[in-house]
């Protein structure tokens, strides 16, 4: 009887331990399943954040100084700003700027976005100027070398008579040409060193950027007005409304020691192109499009102006949107 009771207690203890282990395992499996579902949900949301689509910024076109969105009913203007050194100002100036900026913010009657982004240092214009100077110096060095060679041959024919005036004159000319050759060579090395330095501090490979600060404001046409006005009339109405807002914004920013100017069509294009294509956008700019040879065709008809404008718009759309689906 005692052995039966002992066996019963052992069986009960084994069953209890088994149930406890199974319970712990079940709780662990449930927690792991919840954790995996949460991780998959987070990954799905993250992929959604970085998904590429044409609808991220539904831009209709870039007009003269503004961006047209929302089916041609919303007009966006961007002001590029440059501040002053606040921390080196006298305390009285700091208080004035702070108070003026607080007043500037409090006067907003519509939404205004403050946007900061990085832009690669672009010294292409300086590089072109240096390359032009370098080409000119190389041409002058080549011509001077040729003059020196020709004069050297002439000098060899008269050098036997060291006391003649002709020999002394040729010798002076040779010395002068040697000085010019050394001067041109030194200037060429100097320009080449400048170009090498510019290559290190500018362009995408330099990994250096300017901090661009902008204010973005917009005007949306009321539905009843957008329904009756033509495209040209709607653009004129937008220009009239935005002109007043820009004038007021520029004045208020000036009171805060902030210099601001409205972005041009080229600047807006570069801004959007860089936004869509962070790598290639910093390598190819609107100026590169204007300097390309696509317009070097022979067009004997008056309609070539409209065709070229249409082609320019197509190129802009391709640069802005063409790479979205393909990455």
Steps between C-alpha positions, in 0.01 A plus 500: 500500500787731588665438161176583320472832682864581423447421132187718496689796650781458245247491215324810629830686538604402148167613356520829689855564378399414145204740515727777640757449222231498232348817647834679497564384143156619389555843655842525334357403159218755531746778588733407214208497257391849613856624471533362146167655397609835645836482319333415168254788547787742570690376193188543286450854628868582441484370144191713449688809614769449238276384218552701182199640322413786268244622755758602765505854366223533237656785304327625187778727376764750605395847398693829504580519870240258640407133506155396381335207680157357580378490143611852423310652794778542758806721453812467715776761540838437664720768656869425540646660812835594644527602864752705695738404780265528797747397770753774427241779514485737799242404760269780390502374141430145619193617691378700199541206260333260744200726550467570128512130419234424760282772345573357154370157604194643676391682183450181298145487367555186290729202503869574441756220493860543608713247310872426536693271269859439390633588157839400364744787457484583130796691355445404137501867394835558670639183345397616151670836557820334620495254210464792258798674663699175493433451128611856427823457702577172327453665160730789596759257636492303176540814288784626721678165475469510121637856494789392721585204273495720187712772663739238634562373146568855380733559793702191413582652160643825642641388836853475356517880502457570872567871477243581234191700591280239337638224721451704816143588398413136425648398837281753682192377315580139589534590869169686487325202339648268764355720773160495327513120471576468873225750587239320286606161639466626857155650431387174338610300806321751723170472306528119495548498877191721538295261286625204706398678820154584363452134408563408865257748654212506248279252322336177624832324557620767745236401761452867594169680486352844548207526736208643301226669704166573339150618581218343299160665462207425272169626370210278400231622267144478640296231322250747355781719364697209357190381316447820299854629435725383220851371572660835413249694710550264791878550479452877501275477805754281681780741415299791639424327830847355547667832417345665804588208728858493373542875545378482859713194577816656357444817704447308824806282438711807431399632845651177639829558310412219259566556131248315285427483127235304306639194324515512122371229269851351472541493879160337547585240237835420667331480841237252381742302285733456800202397715397229255857390415733566798809367316462599135317819597822641641693407186271639228335840529258714302795688349627170355165457323523850352857442383424165339494473121140378470400835346770496232257367239419679176137612514399710195148573632368758746341224710843396630459719812190312618661166419816588693298614802301176491820299471650688796192419709530133403865493603417664832222246567737217410770626736250558781282190472672262258707310753231448766367165383845367416667629815 
